[in-house]
């Protein structure tokens, strides 16, 4: 894993002691620790010793956002489980985990050099929008969903539902409802329906900021929201970024919307656990709620700051929530109309 680095900083003694007992640090503690940025839910360090470079990730009880947002530390365990399972299904699709401390709620994983593993969000921001990457990501996501659908052992590794509600459904759908009383019933209904649909193992945070582009394919990071859930959530959570980034990188709009199209085509080729049309319908229904949540929820995107651009998202999302479509390309068509206003 690799993220932008800050000044060197030492973790606390408990973490150091655990690493020494596990043989990752010498007793002398002769190692360089650098705090990495990029997320709001965990502390992340890059560790450089004389023998290796790796990353440490430890969950935080309160997320680093303005709103009071508290989530169980046990999500750290489920992230490890998701990474290990995903790597077996699609080799290289998640960081390799070296060590896990289930009591202190942290783990060690491989360091991925950004020179060789650029962050997808940065590529999109800089206008390097490659539909082939979207296709690869859609295909791998579909494979992971499909392989986990009928595996009871995988299902048993994710018994909890409250963490996903606390870190995804409440902040993105239910908190948004408080700012849109006219849409409140629809948003809470989406939250309930999504919570009750649990056929596959989902990642829960399939944002471009959590996907690195490796030579051998995409690498999914930050699976802190992993659980048994609705595959429509993972797909919608990723697709909404192509729509939002049309406002951030207007010169790349055509390519961004092409990414939307090729991702869903690749993904639905892998859907085997139910009728693909049913997954598409739920995704098309959920997407506008998540779209609106990135403007008026607890974790708004940082790059849409103009009120007129926020209102474009609000109008399009409200229209789709009130008059939903079962087809994802209809969502794109309505967004195109809003962009042309």
Steps between C-alpha positions, in 0.01 A plus 500: 500500500622852431355841579637856516755528779523750785787564741649197679311412818524217749199286592432425867689248716227234486520481122882500504503220758259288295715541189814402690336186642389404150855545368430796275718737702824442683514569872701814430198641318729614219238584237361802324126565536321740269135592542300452182190696412207414281221370722286617790444173684848375595856581594740382230879486513768413251775308681855475368742259665839376385331193352163609363239768442139441600186681620308490828130581519311551827131585523388817680189507722398844367541583133691814403207707373307798639196295596501268803555167328589204722544144373603169658872424486417141403472616140879459490451121520249496217732702279767234544248227418384679186858549375594137557185367331517743208863407428401133472216578260685758291877477566657839566166678546579596862816572702678201651451483878812404700381523859183575697464598866135426577520656846664830407296511176779559251667306223811513281480486122722539199611846388405575140724762341286772335748512214377155398153517657348841427184590688197491270354820648817690409493363147140612453573840655785557255285406201661161438168322467545151358180297445712183495576554867129539577434179312764311701364634828143408408604149400700435820225639719251270328729199547539568872126540544423188299750271674382604845128457430475126562785458748364440850847528653531853366153590624589380849803730516277809481227459764450866583272749323522796738844618385389539139194691614710731718772570245300500177120497514455751783754763383425477127124442488339565837703810592425640155129449564515756782591768246234391251173441690311456173728207411534359851262208454668395176850520649409304813328241284818461293699458821269227629485313169878508462554379856265206447664385175807290582584241232874571451813630671530871424789742540281796598734783394577450132607859443781593257697623803508138616611338176859487374581412140760226488673347202304179555169665577321712761574476872214580737595674827317595820240226531394623846133480404523138384202281581242273344286745312336620183734492198302797366662712771857432382406562139299817567764635739760484224278612212391820675860623484495508121199731521647722773833530323327640193484819708859471624659422162255636240746446214484125565121466521466283192769258620359493853155404375660239273662355814153475653374308198789254469515432874139387517540290185803318646342464842172347383685233301609362839160506672396139560325496838179670381343660194736780387194716428408485869846619605488777241160616619615523863819678394311755290264564792777532760746706298316837522478466879876450525554773240307747716677371811835620368362854502278510810609198707764471772788455253456747212751493216759772540516603135143617441484838677295722269136522601375484143688172449364359825152593383551307178565187705201575726259550210612191311505281810157617614352435155642148494387425855144613433482344152748210508613301201598134492775567243835653588548668164177692566680649800778615269249651256333704776838619625597609150182709481584665832856576388368668185281743699 
